[in-house]
Amino acid sequence: MSRSEEESTSNLMKKKGLGWIEWLRGWFNVIYEMLFQRIMASHLENPMPLPPLPQDFTCIITGSTSGIGREIARQLAEAGAHVVMAVRNTKAAHELILKWQHDWSGKGLPLNIEVMELNLLSLDSVARFAEAWNARSGPLHVLINNAGIFSIGEPQKISKDGFEEHMQVNHLAPALLSVLLLPSLIRGSPSRIVNVNSIMHQVGFVDTEDMNVVTGKRKYTSLVGYSGSKLAQVMFSSVLHKRLPAEAGISVVCVSPGIVQTNVARDLPKIVQTGYRLIPYFIFSPEEGSRSALFAATDPQIPEYCEMLKSDEWPVGAFISQECRPTNPSEEAHNLETSSRVWEKTLEMIGLPSDTVEKLVEGQDVKCKYGSDDSHQD
Ligand SMILES: NC(=O)c1ccc[n+]([C@@H]2O[C@H](COP(=O)([O-])OP(=O)(O)OC[C@H]3O[C@@H](n4cnc5c(N)ncnc54)[C@H](OP(=O)(O)O)[C@@H]3O)[C@@H](O)[C@H]2O)c1
């Protein structure tokens, strides 16, 4: 068979969506988590007890002005870490710090928190953030990609970079941030990248030829946008995990926070939001929802677990459930061919060469399409 015949056969065989059994299983798992998360997580304390962290243990947390990220930032700072709130609303972050310092006074050393501006809807902003951070030449111990959007019921929006907004905020921008911060994460090794993902990835599907869901092959809904972006993040993380050599000392982990009462549902109709509040038993508080990310960021066994997955050549990277247990992401996340295409396509979309990770690990420079004016000239 000629190469073009092989390609067209492979195109014909390309999956157009989840099979109905996968789809039903995905929804079963989403509903199961919704109904039983509190029972499944009943062994966990709230707040999650954290070990005392060294003052030079540096954690960057995106989207830390609201919901789960706000809890993650406060608790890591109270445990002693140096916390960097990477946010688009810097005024809100400064106000939160004042409040936290006030509430904390008399309980220990003042909290070590700073604010840096980061807007995930602009890949230039992401690249500039990473340039500014890497220029400090210091270590980074934990990057928590927490910020996310779920614009329920809203029409499709395309960012000024030209990408569907769920895909950009939930997957492309965190992917760019993670890759560009690798030099600092290597300096901070053993270090971790923690991606706040979602059980909703289980009903997601990624068409790598239509990551923005604009060709009309699939009808766009916010659910398609959100779940696809979360699945793309799991797939990209699995490939990143495999590409990073053990010597780099970086663990890549996705977590599910559970179903959590936050601002993520701000676009839901008022009646549904009221319903949310009427069933508090089923829904986690942001403090409860922060436990899986805090666990992934601090538990001493995480690096060992990630290394074990790597040496066993397991097809996916680490995924921690809302009850802080290792779990398996969806069946589709195990699709190695799609994961590898998601990896290539993502690097292309975020303007990085395909050998970026290898070059950064070897200490070489990499030019990104986004960021400082110099890099735009390439
Ligand atoms: N809540 C749930 O039930 C649930 C379930 C599964 C997964 N998750 C995931 O958990 C993560 C945190 O969400 P949450 O529930 O805590 O929601 P949230 O309260 O809405 O918080 C989201 C955070 O992301 C920030 N953000 C949004 N767009 C941004 C952008 N363009 N640039 C920079 N920051 C941006 C928001 O900043 P602003 O305040 O400036 O908008 C906010 O701080 C998300 O990744 C979400 O997908 C949540």
The ligand as a Gaussian input file, in Angstrom:
#p B3LYP/6-31G(d) Opt

LIG

0 1
 N      -15.798000      23.683000      40.672000
 C      -15.884000      22.443000      40.193000
 O      -16.876000      21.734000      40.435000
 C      -14.762000      21.868000      39.384000
 C      -14.845000      20.517000      39.012000
 C      -13.810000      19.965000      38.268000
 C      -12.729000      20.746000      37.905000
 N      -12.678000      22.064000      38.271000
 C      -11.503000      22.840000      37.865000
 O      -10.948000      23.498000      38.978000
 C      -10.211000      24.644000      38.524000
 C      -10.543000      25.823000      39.404000
 O      -11.889000      26.201000      39.178000
 P      -12.867000      26.738000      40.310000
 O      -13.961000      25.755000      40.411000
 O      -12.125000      27.089000      41.523000
 O      -13.479000      28.005000      39.542000
 P      -13.440000      29.568000      39.827000
 O      -13.898000      29.851000      41.212000
 O      -14.194000      30.162000      38.712000
 O      -11.908000      29.932000      39.708000
 C      -11.260000      29.965000      38.466000
 C      -10.018000      30.811000      38.563000
 O       -9.424000      30.825000      37.262000
 C       -9.135000      32.167000      36.921000
 N       -9.161000      32.429000      35.491000
 C      -10.192000      32.277000      34.630000
 N       -9.841000      32.709000      33.395000
 C       -8.563000      33.146000      33.496000
 C       -7.658000      33.723000      32.583000
 N       -7.985000      33.965000      31.314000
 N       -6.419000      34.053000      33.015000
 C       -6.065000      33.846000      34.287000
 N       -6.887000      33.311000      35.216000
 C       -8.126000      32.969000      34.816000
 C      -10.220000      32.983000      37.611000
 O       -9.791000      34.331000      37.699000
 P      -10.865000      35.536000      37.730000
 O      -11.408000      35.534000      39.121000
 O      -10.029000      36.717000      37.369000
 O      -11.916000      35.201000      36.701000
 C      -10.295000      32.265000      38.948000
 O       -9.300000      32.726000      39.830000
 C      -10.578000      24.823000      37.066000
 O       -9.537000      24.318000      36.268000
 C      -11.833000      23.959000      36.896000
 O      -11.996000      23.494000      35.586000
 C      -13.668000      22.641000      38.999000

